[in-house]
Amino acid sequence: MARRRRIAYRRKSQNRFSMFLVSLVVVMILILVQVGSMELQSKINAKAGEAALLDSQIEAEKRRALEIQEFAKEVQTKGYIENVAREKLGLVYEDEILFKQEN
């Protein structure tokens, strides 16, 4: 009978020890999962910041494209062509007299 008690006591202590080990492993796994989750969350936040920056750049480029389209329409007007011919090229109409200032 004493032998049975010793065997039962050993089994009981072995069960406690194995339960402790299993619990320890589970806790370690949970810690690893939590650390991985935190790393992923930081990456998500960084990518969200990059996405916001890219969105603002896209909006800026869309505005710039509209300005270019408006400028392209303006360049096709007769008044713009005349202004460029006068200012940049120094051209005048045939019957127009040009006065220059002496410096």
C-alpha positions as CSV (number, residue, x, y, z in Angstrom):
1,M,0.0,0.0,0.0
2,A,2.9,2.4,0.8
3,R,4.2,1.6,-2.6
4,R,1.0,2.6,-4.3
5,R,1.0,5.9,-2.4
6,R,4.5,6.6,-3.6
7,I,3.6,5.9,-7.2
8,A,0.4,8.0,-6.9
9,Y,2.4,10.8,-5.3
10,R,5.0,10.6,-8.1
11,R,2.3,10.7,-10.8
12,K,0.6,13.6,-9.1
13,S,3.9,15.6,-9.0
14,Q,4.7,14.6,-12.5
15,N,1.3,15.8,-13.7
16,R,1.8,19.1,-11.9
17,F,5.2,19.5,-13.5
18,S,4.0,18.7,-17.0
19,M,1.0,21.1,-16.5
20,F,3.5,23.7,-15.5
21,L,5.6,23.1,-18.6
22,V,2.6,23.1,-20.9
23,S,1.4,26.4,-19.3
24,L,4.9,27.9,-19.6
25,V,5.0,26.9,-23.3
26,V,1.5,28.4,-23.9
27,V,2.5,31.7,-22.2
28,M,5.7,31.9,-24.3
29,I,3.7,31.3,-27.4
30,L,1.3,34.1,-26.4
31,I,4.2,36.5,-25.7
32,L,5.7,35.7,-29.1
33,V,2.4,36.3,-30.8
34,Q,1.9,39.6,-29.0
35,V,5.4,40.8,-30.0
36,G,4.8,39.8,-33.6
37,S,1.4,41.6,-33.5
38,M,3.0,44.8,-32.2
39,E,5.7,44.7,-35.0
40,L,3.0,44.2,-37.6
41,Q,1.0,47.1,-36.2
42,S,4.0,49.4,-36.3
43,K,4.5,48.4,-40.0
44,I,0.8,49.0,-40.7
45,N,1.1,52.5,-39.2
46,A,4.2,53.3,-41.2
47,K,2.5,52.1,-44.4
48,A,-0.6,54.2,-43.6
49,G,1.7,57.2,-43.3
50,E,3.3,56.5,-46.6
51,A,-0.1,56.0,-48.2
52,A,-1.3,59.4,-46.9
53,L,1.9,61.0,-48.3
54,L,1.3,59.4,-51.6
55,D,-2.3,60.5,-51.7
56,S,-1.3,64.1,-51.1
57,Q,1.3,63.8,-53.9
58,I,-1.4,62.4,-56.2
59,E,-3.7,65.3,-55.4
60,A,-0.8,67.8,-56.1
61,E,0.0,66.1,-59.4
62,K,-3.7,66.2,-60.4
63,R,-3.8,70.0,-59.7
64,R,-0.6,70.4,-61.7
65,A,-2.1,68.5,-64.6
66,L,-5.1,70.7,-64.6
67,E,-2.9,73.8,-64.5
68,I,-0.9,72.4,-67.5
69,Q,-4.2,71.8,-69.4
70,E,-5.3,75.3,-68.7
71,F,-1.9,76.7,-69.8
72,A,-2.1,74.6,-73.0
73,K,-5.5,76.2,-73.8
74,E,-4.1,79.7,-73.0
75,V,-1.1,79.1,-75.2
76,Q,-3.4,78.5,-78.2
77,T,-5.0,82.0,-77.9
78,K,-4.0,84.7,-80.3
79,G,-3.4,87.2,-77.5
80,Y,-0.8,84.9,-75.9
81,I,1.0,84.3,-79.2
82,E,1.1,88.1,-79.8
83,N,2.5,88.8,-76.4
84,V,5.2,86.2,-76.8
85,A,6.1,87.5,-80.2
86,R,6.4,91.0,-78.9
87,E,8.2,90.3,-75.6
88,K,10.5,87.4,-76.5
89,L,11.1,87.8,-80.2
90,G,10.7,91.6,-80.5
91,L,8.3,91.3,-83.4
92,V,5.9,94.1,-84.4
93,Y,3.1,94.6,-87.0
94,E,4.0,96.0,-90.3
95,D,2.3,99.4,-89.8
96,E,3.4,99.7,-86.1
97,I,6.2,102.1,-85.0
98,L,8.4,100.9,-82.2
99,F,10.0,103.4,-79.9
100,K,13.0,102.4,-77.7
101,Q,14.3,104.2,-74.7
102,E,18.0,105.1,-74.5
103,N,19.6,103.9,-71.3
